[in-house]
C-alpha cells in the first residue's frame, strides 16, 4: 500500500469537529507543510470547521515556520489546548501571531496546560485511561481554584479538575479521543516506518501517534526523505501506526537554520565556532547565574535570560577539553550534553550526547532528577508568586516552567530588574541606571500564578534565588532577603524604590556583586561546588 501522498490529500479527509493534535517545539520538528495544507484547505473551502487543536508545546515560530499559526483561523479553530504559545513580532510584517490575536480578542476557546501534563496526558489517551492525575500544577494557574488553565472567556469547560485521593488534593485531566495526529520525522520507508536520525528533537511525536491510533484515528507524518532500507533498530515508530506520508525535502530544521548536523552530533562544532554572546545586561545576569552552577549537578535551563549561561561558561573556558562533562545540562525538550542554545535555537543543544523524547524528559523533570534549575521571570510578587505565563497583552503559557520549578531542589530566577525601556551602562565602575524600564517586575500581585516560590521553600525544602543585573535576593519563607547589590547602584533609588513591596531583610553586611561581571573581558567565573 502506497502511503505517500501530497499534503493537501493528507488533510482532505479531516471532518468537522475533529480533534487534531500536532507536535513541534518552536521551529524544531514542526510538520509545517501539513499544517499549512490544512489552513489552505479551510481558506479555499471553508472546511473543516470547529476543530479542537491539541499542541503539547508551542509549534512553529509564527514567521517562516508558521506552525500552529497556519490553523489560527476563526471557524477552523474552535478550541486550542497548548503547553505554550508563540508571541514574537515578525520583523518582516511587524505583526504578532494571528493565534495570539484570536486569544486576546476572545475569538476561540484557549487553554494552556503545563507541558509535562500536556505530554503525559497523551499516555493516558493511548491506554484509554480515564485521565491523567498529578500533583504538578497545584496552586498555579492550572489549578481550578486559579483559573483551571483557561486563557479566554470563551473557554468555559473544566478540562482540569481538582480531586482528592486518600486525603490528598490532586489535579485530574480527563481524556478524550484524538482523531488525527500530524507528526514529523526525518525519514520513512515505503511502508511508513519512521526514524528521527537527523532531527535534534523528537518531542511528543511518538506518543501523539499512538494516542491517535488507540483512539481509532489517523496519523499523518511529514518527513524529509524516503529511504529503501535501514536497520530495524533505527526505526522508532512502526509503519502499521502511520497512515499517510508527506515528503518535504526542503523542510527547515528550525528558525534560520535549514540544516545543521551539530544539533544532532552528526558532526561536532568546535568551540571557536559557537556564537558569541555580546556584552549586555542579559550577559551580566548570565555571568552571575553561572556562578551558581555546580559541578556534577544536572542543570536545566529555561527559555529567557538564563539560556545564555552555557554559552557564557564556554566563553570563559570552563568547558575546555572534557570539562563540559563536569557540568551536565539539559532543557525541557530532551537534549543532553553539549551547549544549550538561546533565542530561536533554544530547545536543542549544539553537540548533544543524547536526545530523549518529550515524555521521557518530563519523567526526568517530574522525578526531581534536574536538581538545579535556572529560569526567567516576568513578575515576582509580594506573595512569593513568580509569573511567566500571562502578563500584559502576552499569553505565552508556562511551557515546562511549572514542572521544572516544582521539582528542582535549587532554583534561580533570572531577569532584568525592570523592563520596557531600561537603559544602563556598565564597566569597571559597576552599573549605572540611565533610564528605568516602564514596567516593574516586583509587583504587589502577579497577573498569573506560574509558581508559588514561598510555598516551595516552605513546604518542599527548596532554595531559591533571584538574580538581576543590579541586585540579588534570596527567597525565604517570609519574603525576599536582599543579599547583593552592584557597585554604582543607589540602594534606595535603584532597588527599593523600584519595588512595589519591600524585602523582609537586607543582609548585613551586604555583598557587592563581583566587579568582573560588568567588564567586557571578564575573567573566568568563580563557580560554586
N, C-alpha and C positions, 0 to 999 in steps of 0.2 A: 504493500500500500504506500503510495507516494504521499508523504505528509508535507512536502514543500509547497507552499502557496504564497501568494502575494499578501502584503499587509492588509490591503482592502478586502481580500477574500477571507482572511483570517477573522476579521471583525464583523463580517457581513451577517452572521447568524446571531449576534448578541441581541436578546429580546428586551423589550421594555421592562423596567422594574427589576432588572437583574442586579446581583451584587458582583462587581468586578474588582478584583484585587490585583495589585501590581507592586513590585518592589524595586527600588533603586536607592542610592544614597547620594543625594545632590546629583552630580553628573555621573557618578560611578554606576555601572551595571544597569543603567536605565534603558528599558526597551522603548526607545523614543519613536522608532518608526511605527510600531504597532499602536502606541498611544496617539500618535499623530493621525494615523488612519482612522481611528475611532472618532477623533474630533472632526476630521474631514467628512466622515460619513454623516455625522449629525448636521454639519453645515450644509451639506448638499441635499439631505433627505428629511431633516427634522426628526430623525430617529437614530438610535433608540432613545426613549425618554425615561426620565425619572430613575436613573441608575443610582445605586449606592456604591461609592468607591471606597475601597479599603487600601490604604497605603501604610505599611508598618513604619515607614520613615519618609521624610520629605524627599520626593523623587523628581529629579531634574533641577536645573538651575534657573528655569523660567526665562532663559535668554537663548543661547544657541542650542541648548538641550532642554527643551521646554518641559518635558516630562508631564507631571500632573497638570500643568497649565494648559496642555493640549485639550484636556477634557473639562476645563473650568468654564462651562457654558451653561447658562440658565436653560432649563428644560432637559438637557442631557444629564446634568448632575443634580440630583435631589438631595443627597446626603454624602458627606465625606467623613471618614474616620481616619485620622493620621497621627503618627507619632510626632511629627513636626511639620512646619510649613515654611516655605521659602519666601523671603521678603526683600530681596535686593532691588535697587533701582537699576534698570537696564541702562548702561552707559550710552547705548545707541538710540533708544527710544525715549529715555528719560522717564519711563513708566515703571511702576511696581507691578508685580504679577497680577494677572486677572483673578486668580484664585483669592488673593488677599482682598481684592475689591469686593468679590462676592461675599466674603466673610464680614468685612467692615460694614457693608450695606445690608446685611442680614438677608441675602438672597437665597441662601442654602442652609441646610442643617449641618453645622460644622461641629465636630467633636475632636478633641485631642486627648490621646492616651499616652502615658509613658511608653517609650519604645520597648522596654522589657515586657510590658503587658501586651503590647500590640504584636510582638513576635511570639511570645509563649502562648498567647490565645490561639494561634494557628495550630499548635499541637492538639489543643482540646477540640478544635473543629475536626481535625484529621481523625481523631479516635472517637468522635461522636460523643464526647463528654458533655454534660450539661453546661459546663462553663469553666472559666479559669479563676482560681482563688489565690489570693496573695496578700501579704502584709505590706508590700511595697506600695506607696502612694497614700497610705492612711494619713490624714491630717493635711493633705495637699489639695490642690485644685481638682484632682481626680476623685477625691472623696465626695460622696453626695452631700455631705454637710457643707462643702465649699464649692459646689457647682457641678460635681459629677462629670467633669471634663467637657461640659457644654460651652462652646465658643460663640454661639449665636442664639438669639431669642427663638429662632425657628426650631432649634434643637430642643425638643420637649420630651422625647423618650428617655427613660432612665436606662442607659446602656451599661452603667456601673451601679451596683447596689452594695450597700453595707450590710453584712450579715454577721451572725455570731455563731461560733462553733466552740463548744466546751468553754464557754465564758469569754472567748477571745474575739474581739472585733476584727473583721477581715473585709477585704474588697472582693466582690464577685462580678465577673464579666460573663454574662450568659452568651452562649454561642449561637450562631445562625449559619446557614449554608453559604458557601461561596460558589457562584455559578460559573465564573470564568477567572482563570489566573493568567495574567500576562507577565511572563518572566523573561530573563535574558541569561544566556550562557555564552561561552566562547565558541564552541563548535558542536555540530551534530552529525551523526551519520544518517544514511537514508532511512533508517528505522526509527529515528528520533532519539537515540541515546545521546545524552548531553554531558559535556565536560566543561570545566571552567579553567583550563590550563593557563590562559593568559589574561584572566580577569583578576584585578587586585583585591576584589571582594566578592563574596557570594551572597551576603546578607540573608534575607529570608526566602530566597528563591525556591529552595528545596521544600521547605515547609508549606509555602504557598501552593506549590503544585500538588502535594499530597493532600492538603486540605480541600482543594478543588475537586480532585478525583474522588475523594471519600464522600464529598457532597453530591456526587453524580454530575459534576461539572466538567468543563473543558479546560485544557492547558494549551496556551499559545506561547511558543518560545521563539524569541529573536536571537539569532546567532550571527557571528562574523563569517563563518565558513562552514562548508560541508566537507567531511572527511570520509575516506573509504574504510579505513580500518585503524584500530588503536587497541592497546591493551585494555582489558575489561577493568583493570584497577584504576584507570584514568576516568572512567565513567562515574558520575555522581548521581545522575537521575536516569533510570532505565526508560527506554523508549515506549514501553507499554503505558507509562504515565504521561505521555506527551501526545497531543492530538494534531497540532499544526506547527510547522517550522517556517519562520520568515527569515530570509537571509538578507543581511545588510553588511556588505563587505567594507563599507566606509564608516561604520558607526564609530563615534568618538569614544575614546577611553574615558575621558571626563572633560570638564571645562578647560578650554585652552590646551588640551593635551590629546592629540589624535591617537598616539600610541607611545608608550614609554615602558620598555622592558624592566627598568629598575623598580617599577611599582609591584612587580611580582617576582623580582630577583631572577628574571631571565638573564640579566646581567647585573653587575654591581656598579653603582655610581660612586666614583671617587669623591672623597670629602671636598676636594677642591672644586668640584662641580656643583655642590649644593648651593641653593640660592642664599644670598647674604641677607641678614636682617638689618635694615637701615636704622640708624640711631633715631629713637623716638621715645615718647612716653611709654608706649607699649613695650619697647625693648627694655627700658628701665625696670618696668614691672616684671617682665620675663626674667631678667637677671636676678631680681630679688626672689622670685619664686624658685629659681634654680638652686638657691641656697637652702631650700627646704627639701630637696631631693636627696634620698639616702641610697647608699649602695645596697644592692641585694634586695630591694623592696620593689615589688611590681607597681609601677606608677601608671595611672590612667589620666589622659589629658582630654579635657572637653574643648569644644569649639570656642574661640574667642581669644581673650588676652593671654591665656595660658598656653596656647598652641605654639607660640614661638619658643617656648622653653627648650625643647630638644635641639632646635637649630642654634640657639644661643650657647648651649652646652657644647655643641660640636665646634662652634667658632672658638670657644675657649680651650679647645684641645682635650676636653675631658673624655672624648670617645676615641682618641688616637689608639692605634693598634687594636687590640681586642678589648680595650677598656669599656667600649659600649656595652659589653655583656655584663658589666658591673651595675648598669642602670637599666634594667628591663622596663620596656614601655609598651603601651598599647592605647587604643581608643575604643569607643563603644562598638566599633564596627568589625573588629576581629583580626586586625593585622597586628602581629607581634614582632618586636625587634626592629632594627633599623631606625629611621628617623621619622617621627610623626611630622606631618607637613601642615602648614597653616593655610588660611584662605580657602579658595575653591578646591585646593588639593587635600583639604582636611578629610580624614576618614581612612585613607590609605597611607601606608608608610613607604618611604624610599628604602630599598634593601631589606625587606622584611625576611624574617626567618620562618614564620608560619602564618597561615591565614585560616581562621576557623569561621564557620558560618554564624549568622547573627544570633540564632537561638542558643548555640553553644556559648557564645560570648556573653550573653546575658545570664546564663547559668554561672559563668565565672564571676561576673559582676555581682549578681544577687547572692552568690555564695561567699562574698566578702574576700575574695582572693586578690582583688586590687586594693592593697592596703592604703595606698596614698593616692589621693585624687586632687588634681588642680583644675578648677572650674572657673568660669567667668561669673560676673553678677551684673544685673541691670539695676536692681534696687536691693537695699537691705534696710529693714525697718526696726522700730523700737521694740517689737515683739520677738525679734530674732528670726524673722522670716526673710529668706532670700528669694528673689524673683527673677527669673529669666524667661518666663513663658508668655506673659501678656502684660504689655505696658504701652501707654500712649495709644498710637494707632497701629502698633505692631502686635501680631498674634503668632509668634513663632512656635509656640508649644514648648514642651520641656525636652524633647529628644530623649537622650539617655540620662539626663541630669538627675532625675529623681532616684532611679535605680542606683546610680553611682554614689550620690550624696548619702543615701540612706544606708549603704553597705560598706563604704570605705571606713577605715579606722582614723586616718588623718586627713583633714580637709583643708585646702587652701582655696579661697575665693579671690580672684584677681580681676582688677579693672581700674580705670581712672576714677578719681575722687568725684568729679562732676563730668558732665558730657554736654555735647551740642555747643561747640564754640570754645572749648577750653584751649587756652594757649599758654605755654610755659616755656621758659628757656632753662637750659641745664649745662653743666660743665663742672670744672674743678670746685667751683663755689658751692655746688649742690643744685638746688632747684629754686626758680623764681616764677611765681604765677603772674603772668602778664594780664590775662583776662580769664575770669571764671566761666565755666560752661553754664549755659542757661538752665540746664536740667540737673537737679540734685539727685544723688543716688542713695543718700542716707535719709530716709523719709519716715514720717510717723507711721504710715500703714502702706504696705506694698499693694500694688494693684491685683496681684495674684499670689497665691501661696505655692511656690515651687518646692520649697523645703523649709521646715522649721528647724533652724540650726540650734536654737536654745534647747529644744527637746532632744535633739541628737546628742548634745553634750551632756544633758541631764540624765536621759533615760538609756542611752546606748553607749555611754562612756567614750564618745568621740572627742577628738581635739580638733579645733577649727581656728583658722587664722585668716584675716582679711588683709590683702596686700594691695596697696595703691602706689602711685608714683610719689606721694608725699608723706604717707603715714602707714603704719602697720598696727593692726589691732589683733589681740587675742579675743576669742569668744568664750566668755564664762557663762555659767548657768544664769546669772542675774544681769548680764549685759556685756557691753564691749569694754575692753581694757586697752587703752592706748599704750603701746609699748615702744614705738619708734617714730621719729619724725625726721624728715630730710633736712640737712643743713640748708639755710637760706629761707626756710619756711617760718612764717609767723604763726605760732600755735593757735592764738586766739582768732586771728583774721582768716587764715588759710585752712584751718582744720575745724575748730569748734564752731565757728560762725557759719560754716558751710554744711553743718549737720542739723537736721530737724529734731534731733534728740541728743542728749549728752552721753558720753561714755560714763560707765559707773565708776571707773577708776582711771587714773593716769599713773603709769608706773613711776616709781621713784627709786633710783634715778632713771630717767628715760633715756634710751639709747638714741644715738644719731645713726641714721641709715648709712651704710657703707658708702664712702665717697666714690669708690670705684664704679658704683652703679651708674653714675651720671656723666662719666667721661667717655669719649669716643673709643679710646683704646684701653678699655678696662682689662685688668689682668684676670687670670683665672679665678673664678668664683670660689669662695670657701664653701665647701659642702658639709652638710651635717652627716653624722653616722660613720 
